[in-house]
Amino acid sequence: MVLFSEDHIQETRRRGRIEVICGSMFSGKTEELIRRLKRAKFARQRVEIFKPAIDVRYSEADVVSHDSNTISSTPIDSSASILLFTSEIDVVGIDEAQFFDSSLIEVCNQLANNGIRVIIAGLDMDFKGNPFGPMPGLCAIADEVSKVHAICVKCGQLASFSHRTVKNDKQVLLGETTEYEPLCRECYLRALEEDKEKG
Ligand SMILES: [Zn+2]
């Protein structure tokens, strides 16, 4: 809906809201999160990113970019800790939200009710195609949800599914983006069939 797009927000006014950016692996969720946060930062808003401490892909504190416009990122163990860090913050970014506990939903509500703009990025589905962690709840309470897509590596259509290309049944398999491929629904179903045949 163009009318309610985040592009229409007056960046200078402090107004609580919740935005969710969700999609499969390789859909550009984090890039979109960073774009919005950088823009807020240009508007001299105080911005902070939180990510789950279990996300080991990035070891540095500042993951976002290496130019002068770097946004600091704080790894945290539980979603409730976000509340401890946000007294001086206008815009809170949360990356890899699917890995957080379900309290994140209440935490985000509380932040938005306190006038903070909350922008959440995360995987909407796990590799089995099931809703991932707190993401469905976050989509429900969001003022705006943006579903972003990758490109299916088999047929070039828009992809919503993250197919795991290695045999492992754990929901959380961290750090190895090479072990997933984005697929459209049709190619995803076909890949699952092929996986079954392989055993
Ligand atoms: Zn496809």
Boltz pocket constraint, residues with backbone or C-beta under 6 A from the ligand:
constraints:
  - pocket:
      binder: B
      contacts: [[A, 152], [A, 153], [A, 154], [A, 155], [A, 156], [A, 157], [A, 183], [A, 184], [A, 185], [A, 186], [A, 187], [A, 188]]
      max_distance: 6.0
